[in-house]
Amino acid sequence: MRRVLEPESMDSPEEVIAYERIVKRLGFWMEDPIVRILSRLIKGLNRTDFKILDIGGGTGRVSIKTALKIPTCKIWVVDSSPNMFEIARKNISDKKLTDRIIVRQADGKNLPFENNFFDAVICSNMLHHIRDHLVLLKEMKRVVKDKGIIVIRDLIRPGSKFLLNIMVSLVGVFHNSLMKKEYSDSLCASFTVREFEEIIKSSGIEGLRIHRGLVDYVSGYITLINKI
């Protein structure tokens, strides 16, 4: 099944609301694994003052969970969608985390940060939106410190429309029509495992490799990590 690109950002309020509903219901496999992985990697480095960048952070839910799990970190969230930006600010304010999570409207392919600024960069459910994904990966490499952490998690494109329809039917059993369409479009825009392997080779990020836990296999996700 060939790849069909999505728009790079969700701009309409209806799309943003649909996305927020999806991640609220499916956060245990859409968001929680990347938070657990990052937390484990940071604890393994035995440090307390961590600066983290969440690229395409959407409504801020991954950053909020990360901030609650790693209480000594500071997080910058960037997203190009104004409507995502506004909901993220509200979600962060509601959790009283405005002193630790900074939200900036920005394009992940042109980040407004210095070289080697962050200890860790994460990107969840974002890569499949990007037409020039290698530009995004090069920006990740630029802003993360030498030997810093990079974690990317995204969907895997099904091998056929038959499998696509099965996944949408199973995962979207409680979704409305717009939410089902958003999920289907995301699957169609995602990469295959082989394409992810090619992305790794072209990224220039040292040590980047595929890591798939049980949740990844069950939920149809893949995780790229430069440190295990």
Buried (B, 14 or more C-beta within 10 A) or exposed (E): BEEEEBEBBBEEEEBBBBBBBBBEEBBEBBBBBBBBBBBEBBEEBEEEEBBBBBBBBBBBBBBBBBBEBBEEBBBBBBBBBEBBBBBBBEBBEEBEBEEBBBBBBBBBBEBEBEEEBBBBBBBBBBBBBBEEBEBBBBBBBBBBBEEBBBBBBBBBBBEEEEBBEEBBEEBBEEBEEBBBBBBBBBBBBBBBEEBBBEBBEEBEBEEBBEBEEEBBEEBBBBBBBBBE
